[in-house]
Amino acid sequence: MFSLTGLRLGAAVGLLSLVACAQAAVRDEVSYQFYDLSLRTGESVYQALSRSSPIRSEGKVFFGYTTWNVHWNYRWWREGDGQCRITENTVLVSSIIQLPQLRGDLGRLQERYERAFAALKLHEQGHVDIGRSVAKEIDHFILSLPEKASCAQLEQAANTGARDILAHSKGQDRDYDARTGHGKTQGAWFDF
């Protein structure tokens, strides 16, 4: 039997449970920036990439590159006794992947290039995944913060902890590149 009172009671319990639990959201934005790649007469694909790539660091040329940034935004609630707790958190990870964009046809090398390019793209996606993992870790950290005596203390704990997670994550991209030889072990090798 349907009861309007039961519906109201169920809705009220549902609303109370939403208020009691902090709400989470991790959003992800990925964009691509391409640089032109064209092969000159007598030039290998490796030479063309080395000439065309704008990605240079410490005297080395790279054919793909990914950057990511994590931003967080939380809301808190102050109880009557002054205690403060997180009620909502949104974390955004924004990634930019730089890759070559082939202009023209490579003839007999086309298929080999496409395999290496797919592997390079997969490798760069691994960097995006690292950023996502860090964003999820920050989200979990902020949402698991206990109540604090004041909202200022809560904000300081949330921001300091999130910045510490970011600082400790800095080596993850370097470690990933070291493990994969900047994607070579994944097939991102343009030695032709």
N, C-alpha and C positions, 0 to 999 in steps of 0.2 A: 504494500500500500504506500502511495506517495504522500509525503508529509512536508508541507512548506516549512514547518518549524524545524524538522530534521535537516532540510536543505540549508536553512539559515545557520543552524548549529554547525553543520559540516563546513560551510563557507567560512564561518568565524574561526573554526579550528584551523582550517587551511591558511587563513590570513595570519593567524598567530604563529604558525610554524614558519611562514615566510619571514616574519619579523624577527623571530628568534635565531634563524640561520643566516649566516652571511652569504650573499650571492656572489658568484664568481663568473668571470668571462675572460677568456684569452682570445684575442683577435689577432689575425695574421694578415699582413699585406705584403705581397711579393711583386716587385716590378723588375723589368729587364731594361738594360741599356746595351745597345749593340754598337760595335765598331765595324767598319767596312773591311772586308778581306777580299783582295783580288790577287790573282797569281800573275806575275810578270813572266815573259818569255824566259825560259831557262831557270826559273826560280823554283825551289822546292816549296812544299806547303809549309814546312817548318820555317824556312827563310821568310816567306810571305807573312806568316803569323808574327814572327819576331820583328819584322819591319812595321806591321800594321797595328800591333797591340799598343794601346796607350797605358797599359798596366805595367808599371815599373816600380821596383822596390829594391833597395840595397844593391843596385847594379844588375839586377836580374829582371828579365822580361817574363811576364805571366800571360797566359792566353785567356784565362777566366778569373773572375774575382767576385767575391760576395761580401757585402757589408750588412750588418744587421744592428738595429737599435731597439732597446726595450724601454717602454714608458709605462708607468702605472698610475692609476687614479683610483683612490678609494674614498668611501664615505664612512663616517662613523656616527655613532649615537651616544649622546651623553645621558646617563641615567640621572635620576633625581638626586642621588648621593654624590654626583660628580664623576663617578666611574665612567670610562669611555671604552667602547668596543667597536670593532669594524663591522659594518653591516653590508657593505658591497665593495667589490673590487673589480676593476677592469684593467687588463694588461694588454698592451698592443706591442707586437713585434713587427717592425718594418724592415724588410730585406730588399736589397738591390743587387741583382746579379748582372755582371758585365760578361758578355760573350761576343765572339766574332759572328758576323753575318756575311756569308759568302756571296760575292757578286760574280756571277758568271758560272761557267761549268768547268769542272776539273777533269772531264773526260774519263779516262780509265782509273783515275784516283778518286772519283766521286764517291763510290761506295765505301772505300776505306776512310775517307774524310768524314762521311756521315756517321760511321761507327765510332770514330774517335770523338767527334763532336757530341754524340749522344752520351758517351762516357764522361766527357767534360761537364756536360749539363748535369748529369747524375752526381758527379763529384761536388759541383757547386750547390746542388740541392742538399747535400750532406751538411754544408755550412748553414743553410737555412734551418735545417733540422736542429742543429746545435742551438741556434737562436730561439727556436720554439721551445726546446727543452729548458733553457734558462728562463724564458717567460713563464712557463708552467711552474718552475721552482719558485720564482718570485711570487706568483699568484698564491701558491700553496702556503708559502711563508707568511704572507700578509694575512691571509684568511685564518691562519692558525694562531695568530697572536692572541694572547689572553687579554682580558680587560686590564686597563691601566688606571691609575689613580686620577689621571687627568688626560684630556685630549692632546695636550702638548706632548706628554710622555708617549702616548700612543703613536702620534705622527713621527716623533723622533725614532721610535723603535722600528716602525714600518719603513721609513726612508733609509735609515742606517743599515738595516738588515738587507733591504733590496740592493742597495749600493754595494754591500759586501759580497752578495751573491754575484753581481756583475763583475766585481773586481776578481773574484776567484774563477770566473768563467773565461777570463781573457786567454788563458793558455789552451783552452779546448780546441780552438780553431787551428792553432799552431801544431798541437799534438795530432789532430786529424790529418793535417797536411804532411806531417812527418811520417805517420803510419801509412799513408797512401802515396807517398812520393808526389804530392800535389796532383793526385789523380792518376798517376801512371799505372799503379797497380790495379786501377779500375778500368784501364783501357784508354785513358785520355793521353795518348802518346802520338804525337804528330811527327814521327821520324821518317817522313817520306816527302 
